Protein backbone atom coordinates (compact mmCIF):
# COMPACT_ATOMS: atom_id res chain seq x y z
CA UNK A 1 0.00 0.00 0.00
CA UNK A 2 1.11 3.57 -0.65
CA UNK A 3 0.70 6.68 1.49
CA UNK A 4 1.72 10.29 0.97
CA UNK A 5 3.76 11.07 4.08
CA UNK A 6 5.01 14.64 4.28
CA UNK A 7 5.16 14.82 0.50
CA UNK A 8 6.96 11.47 0.05
CA UNK A 9 5.26 8.31 -1.23
CA UNK A 10 5.94 5.57 1.31
CA UNK A 11 5.15 1.91 0.65
CA UNK A 12 3.94 -0.20 3.57
CA UNK A 13 2.25 -3.48 4.46
CA UNK A 14 0.06 -4.32 7.43
CA UNK A 15 -0.47 -7.89 8.59
CA UNK A 16 -0.95 -10.02 11.66
CA UNK A 17 -3.36 -9.96 14.57
CA UNK A 18 -5.54 -6.85 14.55
CA UNK A 19 -6.17 -7.31 18.28
CA UNK A 20 -2.48 -7.54 19.12
CA UNK A 21 -0.06 -4.74 19.96
CA UNK A 22 1.49 -2.87 17.06
CA UNK A 23 4.97 -3.94 15.96
CA UNK A 24 6.88 -1.85 13.42
CA UNK A 25 9.91 -3.15 11.51
CA UNK A 26 12.55 -0.84 9.99
CA UNK A 27 14.95 -2.14 7.35
CA UNK A 28 18.67 -1.87 6.77
CA UNK A 29 20.19 0.24 4.02
CA UNK A 30 19.59 -1.17 0.50
CA UNK A 31 16.86 -3.64 1.48
CA UNK A 32 13.08 -3.55 1.52
CA UNK A 33 10.34 -4.68 3.87
CA UNK A 34 10.76 -8.30 2.76
CA UNK A 35 13.99 -8.58 4.75
CA UNK A 36 11.61 -9.25 7.68
CA UNK A 37 9.63 -12.06 6.03
CA UNK A 38 10.73 -14.71 8.54
CA UNK A 39 9.85 -12.52 11.52
CA UNK A 40 6.51 -11.44 10.04
CA UNK A 41 5.44 -15.03 9.44
CA UNK A 42 6.46 -16.17 12.91
CA UNK A 43 4.97 -13.27 14.87
CA UNK A 44 1.77 -12.60 12.93
CA UNK A 45 -0.46 -14.44 15.40
CA UNK A 46 0.66 -12.26 18.30
CA UNK A 47 1.28 -8.79 16.86
CA UNK A 48 -0.32 -6.26 14.50
CA UNK A 49 2.63 -5.80 12.16
CA UNK A 50 3.66 -2.76 10.13
CA UNK A 51 6.51 -3.07 7.65
CA UNK A 52 7.53 -0.24 5.36
CA UNK A 53 10.12 0.75 2.76
CA UNK A 54 12.13 3.78 3.79
CA UNK A 55 12.30 6.63 1.30
CA UNK A 56 14.29 5.71 -1.79
CA UNK A 57 13.97 1.99 -1.08
CA UNK A 58 11.69 -0.79 -2.32
CA UNK A 59 8.45 0.65 -3.66
CA UNK A 60 8.76 3.97 -1.84
CA UNK A 61 9.55 7.05 -3.89
CA UNK A 62 13.19 7.47 -5.01
CA UNK A 63 13.43 11.02 -3.70
CA UNK A 64 16.73 12.82 -4.04
CA UNK A 65 18.86 13.20 -0.92
CA UNK A 66 20.78 13.78 1.12
CA UNK A 67 18.46 12.65 3.91
CA UNK A 68 18.75 13.35 7.61
CA UNK A 69 17.65 11.18 10.50
CA UNK A 70 14.99 13.81 11.14
CA UNK A 71 13.63 12.93 7.68
CA UNK A 72 13.66 9.19 8.37
CA UNK A 73 12.13 9.59 11.83
CA UNK A 74 9.53 11.98 10.47
CA UNK A 75 8.51 9.43 7.84
CA UNK A 76 7.81 6.84 10.55
CA UNK A 77 5.91 9.18 12.85
CA UNK A 78 3.98 10.50 9.86
CA UNK A 79 3.09 6.98 8.77
CA UNK A 80 1.94 6.12 12.29
CA UNK A 81 -0.21 9.26 12.33
CA UNK A 82 -1.63 8.37 8.90
CA UNK A 83 -2.58 4.90 10.15
CA UNK A 84 -3.82 6.01 13.56
CA UNK A 85 -1.07 4.16 15.45
CA UNK A 86 -0.62 5.86 18.82
CA UNK A 87 2.12 3.56 20.07
CA UNK A 88 4.13 0.66 18.67
CA UNK A 89 6.98 -1.68 19.43
CA UNK A 90 9.87 -0.85 17.10
CA UNK A 91 12.48 -3.20 15.64
CA UNK A 92 15.24 -1.71 13.52
CA UNK A 93 18.38 -3.23 12.01
CA UNK A 94 21.43 -1.23 10.89
CA UNK A 95 20.13 2.19 9.77
CA UNK A 96 16.79 1.01 11.17
CA UNK A 97 18.47 0.68 14.57
CA UNK A 98 20.02 4.12 14.17
CA UNK A 99 16.58 5.49 13.40
CA UNK A 100 15.24 3.72 16.50
CA UNK A 101 17.69 5.69 18.62
CA UNK A 102 16.38 8.95 17.22
CA UNK A 103 12.80 7.85 17.77
CA UNK A 104 13.50 7.18 21.44
CA UNK A 105 15.35 10.47 21.87
CA UNK A 106 12.58 12.56 20.30
CA UNK A 107 9.34 10.53 20.37
CA UNK A 108 9.68 8.07 23.26
CA UNK A 109 5.98 8.41 24.03
CA UNK A 110 5.17 6.70 20.72
CA UNK A 111 7.30 3.60 21.35
CA UNK A 112 6.52 0.65 23.62
CA UNK A 113 9.72 -1.44 23.52
CA UNK A 114 12.63 -1.21 21.11
CA UNK A 115 15.02 -3.67 19.48
CA UNK A 116 18.19 -2.28 17.90
CA UNK A 117 20.03 -4.91 15.86
CA UNK A 118 23.40 -4.81 14.12
CA UNK A 119 23.71 -1.08 14.48
CA UNK A 120 25.91 1.72 15.76
CA UNK A 121 25.45 4.96 17.68
CA UNK A 122 28.40 6.88 16.28
CA UNK A 123 30.03 7.25 12.85
CA UNK A 124 33.79 7.51 13.27
CA UNK A 125 36.23 8.57 10.57
CA UNK A 126 36.69 5.06 9.15
CA UNK A 127 32.92 4.51 8.98
CA UNK A 128 32.39 7.84 7.22
CA UNK A 129 35.20 7.11 4.77
CA UNK A 130 33.82 3.65 3.96
CA UNK A 131 30.46 5.13 3.04
CA UNK A 132 32.15 7.81 0.95
CA UNK A 133 33.74 5.02 -1.11
CA UNK A 134 30.43 3.21 -1.49
CA UNK A 135 28.60 6.38 -2.55
CA UNK A 136 31.31 7.02 -5.16
CA UNK A 137 31.02 3.45 -6.45
CA UNK A 138 27.25 3.83 -6.87
CA UNK A 139 27.70 7.18 -8.63
CA UNK A 140 30.09 5.54 -11.10
CA UNK A 141 28.49 2.14 -11.63
CA UNK A 142 25.00 2.17 -10.17
CA UNK A 143 23.81 -0.19 -7.45
CA UNK A 144 25.29 -3.22 -9.21
CA UNK A 145 28.72 -1.89 -8.28
CA UNK A 146 28.12 -2.58 -4.58
CA UNK A 147 26.07 -5.78 -4.69
CA UNK A 148 28.75 -8.42 -4.11
CA UNK A 149 30.86 -6.41 -1.67
CA UNK A 150 27.71 -5.78 0.36
CA UNK A 151 26.77 -9.46 0.38
CA UNK A 152 30.26 -10.31 1.67
CA UNK A 153 29.85 -7.89 4.58
CA UNK A 154 26.27 -8.82 5.36
CA UNK A 155 26.58 -12.62 5.54
CA UNK A 156 29.26 -14.79 7.11
CA UNK A 157 31.45 -16.98 4.92
CA UNK A 158 29.71 -20.09 6.21
CA UNK A 159 26.25 -18.78 5.42
CA UNK A 160 27.31 -17.65 1.95
CA UNK A 161 28.77 -21.11 1.29
CA UNK A 162 25.44 -22.68 2.23
CA UNK A 163 23.82 -21.28 -0.90
CA UNK A 164 20.73 -20.18 1.04
CA UNK A 165 18.01 -18.81 -1.22
CA UNK A 166 17.71 -15.69 0.91
CA UNK A 167 21.14 -14.53 -0.27
CA UNK A 168 19.80 -14.08 -3.81
CA UNK A 169 16.70 -12.38 -2.39
CA UNK A 170 18.95 -9.83 -0.70
CA UNK A 171 21.04 -9.37 -3.86
CA UNK A 172 17.85 -8.41 -5.66
CA UNK A 173 16.87 -6.00 -2.86
CA UNK A 174 20.20 -4.23 -3.23
CA UNK A 175 19.95 -4.06 -7.03
CA UNK A 176 16.45 -2.58 -6.91
CA UNK A 177 17.25 0.10 -4.34
CA UNK A 178 17.39 3.50 -6.01
CA UNK A 179 20.79 5.20 -6.17
CA UNK A 180 19.13 8.28 -4.67
CA UNK A 181 17.81 6.27 -1.74
CA UNK A 182 21.13 4.57 -1.09
CA UNK A 183 23.11 7.79 -1.29
CA UNK A 184 20.57 9.78 0.70
CA UNK A 185 20.62 7.28 3.56
CA UNK A 186 24.41 6.96 3.43
CA UNK A 187 24.65 10.70 4.00
CA UNK A 188 22.42 10.38 7.06
CA UNK A 189 24.56 7.55 8.42
CA UNK A 190 27.67 9.70 8.06
CA UNK A 191 26.17 12.22 10.51
CA UNK A 192 25.33 9.68 13.23
CA UNK A 193 26.31 11.00 16.68
CA UNK A 194 24.07 9.48 19.35
CA UNK A 195 26.48 7.65 21.64
CA UNK A 196 26.79 10.39 24.24
CA UNK A 197 23.01 10.81 24.33
CA UNK A 198 22.07 7.20 24.99
CA UNK A 199 22.41 7.58 28.75
CA UNK A 200 19.26 9.71 28.69
CA UNK A 201 17.12 6.78 27.55
CA UNK A 202 14.75 5.24 30.09
CA UNK A 203 13.02 2.65 27.99
CA UNK A 204 12.96 -1.14 27.39
CA UNK A 205 15.73 -1.82 24.84
CA UNK A 206 17.15 -5.08 23.47
CA UNK A 207 20.41 -4.88 21.54
CA UNK A 208 21.20 -7.74 19.13
CA UNK A 209 24.72 -8.01 17.68
CA UNK A 210 26.35 -10.35 15.21
CA UNK A 211 29.62 -11.88 16.35
CA UNK A 212 30.91 -11.84 12.74
CA UNK A 213 29.54 -8.41 11.80
CA UNK A 214 32.37 -6.28 10.35
CA UNK A 215 30.27 -3.17 9.78
CA UNK A 216 28.67 -2.71 13.20
CA UNK A 217 30.81 -4.99 15.37
CA UNK A 218 29.84 -6.32 18.80
CA UNK A 219 32.29 -4.03 20.61
CA UNK A 220 30.31 -0.98 19.56
CA UNK A 221 27.02 -2.56 20.53
CA UNK A 222 28.36 -3.60 23.92
CA UNK A 223 29.30 0.05 24.45
CA UNK A 224 25.72 1.03 23.60
CA UNK A 225 24.52 -1.57 26.09
CA UNK A 226 26.68 0.05 28.78
CA UNK A 227 25.24 3.47 28.01
CA UNK A 228 21.56 2.46 27.94
CA UNK A 229 20.60 1.68 31.52
CA UNK A 230 18.59 -1.49 31.93
CA UNK A 231 19.09 -2.60 28.33
CA UNK A 232 19.47 -6.25 27.36
CA UNK A 233 22.20 -7.56 25.06
CA UNK A 234 22.28 -10.63 22.82
CA UNK A 235 25.05 -11.74 20.47
CA UNK A 236 24.29 -14.17 17.65
CA UNK A 237 26.69 -16.15 15.48
CA UNK A 238 26.05 -14.10 12.35
CA UNK A 239 27.30 -11.21 10.27
CA UNK A 240 25.25 -8.07 9.57
CA UNK A 241 21.80 -9.38 8.62
CA UNK A 242 21.44 -11.51 11.73
CA UNK A 243 17.65 -11.61 11.37
CA UNK A 244 18.11 -13.66 8.18
CA UNK A 245 21.28 -15.61 8.94
CA UNK A 246 20.05 -16.66 12.40
CA UNK A 247 16.32 -16.21 11.82
CA UNK A 248 14.99 -18.69 14.43
CA UNK A 249 17.18 -17.36 17.25
CA UNK A 250 16.56 -13.74 16.28
CA UNK A 251 12.80 -14.25 16.14
CA UNK A 252 12.73 -16.12 19.44
CA UNK A 253 14.55 -13.21 21.09
CA UNK A 254 11.99 -10.76 19.68
CA UNK A 255 9.08 -12.84 20.88
CA UNK A 256 10.47 -13.18 24.40
CA UNK A 257 11.47 -9.54 24.78
CA UNK A 258 8.45 -7.88 23.20
CA UNK A 259 5.93 -10.13 24.92
CA UNK A 260 7.31 -8.98 28.26
CA UNK A 261 6.42 -5.38 27.46
C-alpha positions in Angstrom: 0.0 0.0 0.0 1.1 3.6 -0.6 0.7 6.7 1.5 1.7 10.3 1.0 3.8 11.1 4.1 5.0 14.6 4.3 5.2 14.8 0.5 7.0 11.5 0.0 5.3 8.3 -1.2 5.9 5.6 1.3 5.1 1.9 0.6 3.9 -0.2 3.6 2.3 -3.5 4.5 0.1 -4.3 7.4 -0.5 -7.9 8.6 -1.0 -10.0 11.7 -3.4 -10.0 14.6 -5.5 -6.8 14.6 -6.2 -7.3 18.3 -2.5 -7.5 19.1 -0.1 -4.7 20.0 1.5 -2.9 17.1 5.0 -3.9 16.0 6.9 -1.8 13.4 9.9 -3.1 11.5 12.5 -0.8 10.0 15.0 -2.1 7.4 18.7 -1.9 6.8 20.2 0.2 4.0 19.6 -1.2 0.5 16.9 -3.6 1.5 13.1 -3.5 1.5 10.3 -4.7 3.9 10.8 -8.3 2.8 14.0 -8.6 4.8 11.6 -9.3 7.7 9.6 -12.1 6.0 10.7 -14.7 8.5 9.9 -12.5 11.5 6.5 -11.4 10.0 5.4 -15.0 9.4 6.5 -16.2 12.9 5.0 -13.3 14.9 1.8 -12.6 12.9 -0.5 -14.4 15.4 0.7 -12.3 18.3 1.3 -8.8 16.9 -0.3 -6.3 14.5 2.6 -5.8 12.2 3.7 -2.8 10.1 6.5 -3.1 7.6 7.5 -0.2 5.4 10.1 0.7 2.8 12.1 3.8 3.8 12.3 6.6 1.3 14.3 5.7 -1.8 14.0 2.0 -1.1 11.7 -0.8 -2.3 8.5 0.6 -3.7 8.8 4.0 -1.8 9.5 7.0 -3.9 13.2 7.5 -5.0 13.4 11.0 -3.7 16.7 12.8 -4.0 18.9 13.2 -0.9 20.8 13.8 1.1 18.5 12.6 3.9 18.8 13.4 7.6 17.7 11.2 10.5 15.0 13.8 11.1 13.6 12.9 7.7 13.7 9.2 8.4 12.1 9.6 11.8 9.5 12.0 10.5 8.5 9.4 7.8 7.8 6.8 10.5 5.9 9.2 12.8 4.0 10.5 9.9 3.1 7.0 8.8 1.9 6.1 12.3 -0.2 9.3 12.3 -1.6 8.4 8.9 -2.6 4.9 10.1 -3.8 6.0 13.6 -1.1 4.2 15.5 -0.6 5.9 18.8 2.1 3.6 20.1 4.1 0.7 18.7 7.0 -1.7 19.4 9.9 -0.8 17.1 12.5 -3.2 15.6 15.2 -1.7 13.5 18.4 -3.2 12.0 21.4 -1.2 10.9 20.1 2.2 9.8 16.8 1.0 11.2 18.5 0.7 14.6 20.0 4.1 14.2 16.6 5.5 13.4 15.2 3.7 16.5 17.7 5.7 18.6 16.4 8.9 17.2 12.8 7.8 17.8 13.5 7.2 21.4 15.3 10.5 21.9 12.6 12.6 20.3 9.3 10.5 20.4 9.7 8.1 23.3 6.0 8.4 24.0 5.2 6.7 20.7 7.3 3.6 21.3 6.5 0.7 23.6 9.7 -1.4 23.5 12.6 -1.2 21.1 15.0 -3.7 19.5 18.2 -2.3 17.9 20.0 -4.9 15.9 23.4 -4.8 14.1 23.7 -1.1 14.5 25.9 1.7 15.8 25.5 5.0 17.7 28.4 6.9 16.3 30.0 7.3 12.8 33.8 7.5 13.3 36.2 8.6 10.6 36.7 5.1 9.1 32.9 4.5 9.0 32.4 7.8 7.2 35.2 7.1 4.8 33.8 3.7 4.0 30.5 5.1 3.0 32.1 7.8 1.0 33.7 5.0 -1.1 30.4 3.2 -1.5 28.6 6.4 -2.6 31.3 7.0 -5.2 31.0 3.5 -6.5 27.2 3.8 -6.9 27.7 7.2 -8.6 30.1 5.5 -11.1 28.5 2.1 -11.6 25.0 2.2 -10.2 23.8 -0.2 -7.4 25.3 -3.2 -9.2 28.7 -1.9 -8.3 28.1 -2.6 -4.6 26.1 -5.8 -4.7 28.8 -8.4 -4.1 30.9 -6.4 -1.7 27.7 -5.8 0.4 26.8 -9.5 0.4 30.3 -10.3 1.7 29.8 -7.9 4.6 26.3 -8.8 5.4 26.6 -12.6 5.5 29.3 -14.8 7.1 31.5 -17.0 4.9 29.7 -20.1 6.2 26.2 -18.8 5.4 27.3 -17.6 1.9 28.8 -21.1 1.3 25.4 -22.7 2.2 23.8 -21.3 -0.9 20.7 -20.2 1.0 18.0 -18.8 -1.2 17.7 -15.7 0.9 21.1 -14.5 -0.3 19.8 -14.1 -3.8 16.7 -12.4 -2.4 18.9 -9.8 -0.7 21.0 -9.4 -3.9 17.8 -8.4 -5.7 16.9 -6.0 -2.9 20.2 -4.2 -3.2 19.9 -4.1 -7.0 16.5 -2.6 -6.9 17.2 0.1 -4.3 17.4 3.5 -6.0 20.8 5.2 -6.2 19.1 8.3 -4.7 17.8 6.3 -1.7 21.1 4.6 -1.1 23.1 7.8 -1.3 20.6 9.8 0.7 20.6 7.3 3.6 24.4 7.0 3.4 24.6 10.7 4.0 22.4 10.4 7.1 24.6 7.6 8.4 27.7 9.7 8.1 26.2 12.2 10.5 25.3 9.7 13.2 26.3 11.0 16.7 24.1 9.5 19.4 26.5 7.6 21.6 26.8 10.4 24.2 23.0 10.8 24.3 22.1 7.2 25.0 22.4 7.6 28.8 19.3 9.7 28.7 17.1 6.8 27.5 14.8 5.2 30.1 13.0 2.6 28.0 13.0 -1.1 27.4 15.7 -1.8 24.8 17.1 -5.1 23.5 20.4 -4.9 21.5 21.2 -7.7 19.1 24.7 -8.0 17.7 26.4 -10.4 15.2 29.6 -11.9 16.3 30.9 -11.8 12.7 29.5 -8.4 11.8 32.4 -6.3 10.3 30.3 -3.2 9.8 28.7 -2.7 13.2 30.8 -5.0 15.4 29.8 -6.3 18.8 32.3 -4.0 20.6 30.3 -1.0 19.6 27.0 -2.6 20.5 28.4 -3.6 23.9 29.3 0.0 24.4 25.7 1.0 23.6 24.5 -1.6 26.1 26.7 0.0 28.8 25.2 3.5 28.0 21.6 2.5 27.9 20.6 1.7 31.5 18.6 -1.5 31.9 19.1 -2.6 28.3 19.5 -6.2 27.4 22.2 -7.6 25.1 22.3 -10.6 22.8 25.0 -11.7 20.5 24.3 -14.2 17.7 26.7 -16.2 15.5 26.0 -14.1 12.3 27.3 -11.2 10.3 25.2 -8.1 9.6 21.8 -9.4 8.6 21.4 -11.5 11.7 17.7 -11.6 11.4 18.1 -13.7 8.2 21.3 -15.6 8.9 20.1 -16.7 12.4 16.3 -16.2 11.8 15.0 -18.7 14.4 17.2 -17.4 17.3 16.6 -13.7 16.3 12.8 -14.2 16.1 12.7 -16.1 19.4 14.6 -13.2 21.1 12.0 -10.8 19.7 9.1 -12.8 20.9 10.5 -13.2 24.4 11.5 -9.5 24.8 8.4 -7.9 23.2 5.9 -10.1 24.9 7.3 -9.0 28.3 6.4 -5.4 27.5 
